[in-house]
Amino acid sequence: MLSLIRLPDWDRRLARLVPEIAATPGVWGQSDCLLTAAAGVEAVTGVDIMAPWRGRYKSERGAAKLMRREGCNDVEEVFRDFFGLPEIGRLMAQRGDVGVVDQDGMICAGFMCDLGFLARTETGRIILPQSAIKTAFKVG
């Protein structure tokens, strides 16, 4: 379980990250949805929660195998069980908190920002209303 504390300048760090996540397609193991959510966590806390997973998968299948190997069936379990983030009500999520959405049958991870819920799909960045969040997790 990680101990995550929000940095004093977390809000500015998060605001700088949002435009950096351009509308480019996600690439498994480089800029997929889980790494996008992890970038949000790192902006807020300074902790790279994906450090133990970086470089260990290059495809959707590889990501799924790694999740199962680590005892997780899906991205929600990665946040809850592997990283130990506390689950919160989706409408309680604040800027910097992470979560998952069901986007056209695909579960996508992302984070709350000043624009809404930011996630990355295989076709690019999406911004969704907070009400679209399926499950949310508190960061810091």
C-alpha positions in Angstrom: 0.0 0.0 0.0 1.3 3.4 -1.0 1.4 6.4 1.3 0.4 9.3 -0.9 0.4 13.0 0.2 -0.5 15.9 -1.9 2.3 18.3 -2.6 1.9 22.0 -1.7 1.8 22.9 -5.4 -0.2 19.9 -6.6 -2.9 22.0 -8.2 -0.4 23.9 -10.5 1.4 20.7 -11.3 -1.9 19.0 -12.3 -3.0 22.1 -14.4 0.4 21.9 -16.3 -0.1 18.2 -17.0 -3.5 18.5 -18.6 -2.4 20.2 -21.8 0.6 17.9 -22.0 -1.7 15.0 -22.4 -2.5 15.9 -26.0 -5.2 14.3 -28.1 -2.7 11.7 -29.4 -3.7 8.0 -29.3 -2.8 5.9 -26.4 0.0 3.4 -26.8 0.1 0.4 -24.6 2.9 0.6 -22.1 3.8 4.2 -23.0 0.7 6.4 -22.9 -2.3 4.1 -22.1 -5.1 5.0 -19.8 -3.5 3.5 -16.7 -0.3 5.5 -17.3 -2.4 8.6 -17.9 -4.0 8.1 -14.5 -0.6 7.5 -13.0 0.7 10.7 -14.5 -2.1 12.5 -12.6 -1.1 10.8 -9.4 2.5 11.8 -9.9 1.6 15.4 -10.6 -0.4 15.6 -7.4 1.9 13.6 -5.1 5.3 13.3 -6.8 5.1 9.5 -6.6 5.2 7.4 -9.8 2.8 4.6 -8.8 3.5 2.8 -12.1 7.2 2.4 -11.4 6.9 -1.3 -10.6 4.9 -1.9 -13.9 6.8 0.3 -16.3 8.4 -1.6 -19.2 6.6 -4.8 -18.3 3.9 -4.7 -21.0 3.5 -3.5 -24.6 -0.1 -4.6 -25.5 -3.5 -4.9 -24.1 -3.0 -8.6 -23.6 0.3 -7.9 -21.9 -1.3 -5.4 -19.6 -4.1 -7.9 -18.7 -1.5 -10.7 -18.0 0.5 -8.4 -15.8 -2.7 -7.4 -13.9 -3.6 -11.0 -13.3 0.0 -11.8 -12.3 -0.2 -9.1 -9.7 -3.6 -10.5 -8.4 -5.9 -8.0 -10.1 -8.7 -8.8 -12.6 -9.2 -5.2 -13.8 -8.0 -1.6 -13.5 -10.3 -1.0 -10.6 -8.6 -3.7 -8.6 -5.2 -2.3 -9.6 -6.1 1.0 -8.0 -7.9 -0.6 -5.0 -5.8 -3.7 -4.2 -2.4 -3.2 -5.8 -1.9 0.6 -5.1 -4.2 0.6 -2.0 -6.2 3.7 -3.0 -9.4 4.2 -1.0 -12.6 4.0 -3.1 -14.8 7.0 -2.8 -18.2 7.9 -4.3 -17.8 9.0 -7.9 -19.5 12.4 -7.2 -17.1 12.9 -4.3 -14.0 12.8 -6.6 -12.0 16.0 -6.7 -9.3 17.3 -8.9 -6.4 14.8 -8.8 -8.4 11.8 -7.8 -8.4 8.9 -10.2 -11.1 6.5 -11.4 -12.4 4.5 -14.3 -15.2 5.0 -16.8 -16.9 2.6 -19.2 -16.3 4.1 -22.6 -18.2 2.2 -25.3 -17.6 -1.1 -23.5 -14.0 -0.4 -22.7 -12.9 0.4 -19.1 -10.6 3.4 -19.2 -8.7 4.9 -16.3 -8.1 8.6 -15.8 -8.2 11.5 -13.4 -10.3 14.5 -12.4 -9.0 17.8 -13.6 -10.5 21.3 -13.9 -12.1 20.3 -17.3 -13.8 17.1 -15.9 -12.7 13.5 -16.0 -9.7 13.1 -18.3 -8.9 9.7 -19.8 -7.0 8.4 -22.7 -8.4 5.8 -25.2 -6.8 4.2 -28.2 -8.1 7.1 -30.3 -7.0 10.0 -28.0 -7.7 12.0 -25.0 -11.3 12.4 -23.8 -12.9 14.7 -21.2 -16.1 13.3 -19.7 -18.4 14.7 -17.0 -17.9 13.6 -13.5 -21.2 11.7 -13.6 -19.6 9.3 -16.2 -17.2 7.9 -13.6 -17.9 4.3 -12.8 -15.6 4.1 -9.8 -13.4 6.7 -8.1 -10.4 6.6 -5.8 -8.9 9.2 -3.5 -5.4 10.4 -4.1 -3.6 11.9 -1.1 
